[in-house]
Amino acid sequence: MGQLNYFLGIEVARSKHGISLCQRKYALEILEDTGFLGAKPSRFPTEQNITLTQEDGDLLEDASQYRRLVGNLICLTITRVDLAYTVHILSQFMDKPRQPYLEAAHKVLRYIKHAPGQ
C-alpha cells in the first residue's frame, strides 16, 4: 500500500528526526466548506469572558449545520489542542443549538483561518 501520507484528515510527514502530524489540509477544507476561507482572521478562538447558556438567543432553524461544524471541529482537536476547550464548550449545546453558539463557532473558524497549519 505504500507509505502513509494522509489518513482521516491527518497529514503524515516522515523525516530523519521522526514523524510529523498536521491537519492543515483538513482545516482548510473546513474553512472552504463553511465559506470562511476568505474571512477575516482572529487571534483568539473565543471572546474573553463569554458565557453561553441554554436560554441565550434564538434556536437555529437548521441544527444540522451547527452539529456538522462542531463535529468537524472535534476531529480537528486531534492535533489542535488549542481548540479543545472552546470546542468542548460548543459541543455541550448540540441538542438545541442557538444563534450565539453558531456565532462562537464562527469565531473559532476565524481563529483557524489565522493559522490553519498550527
Secondary structure, DSSP 8 states (H G I E B T S, - for coil): -----EETTEEEEEETTEEEEE-HHHHHHHHHHHT-TTS---SSSS-TT----TTSS-B-S-HHHHHHHHHHHHHHTTT-GGGHHHHHHHHTT-SS-BHHHHHHHHHHHHHHHH-TT-
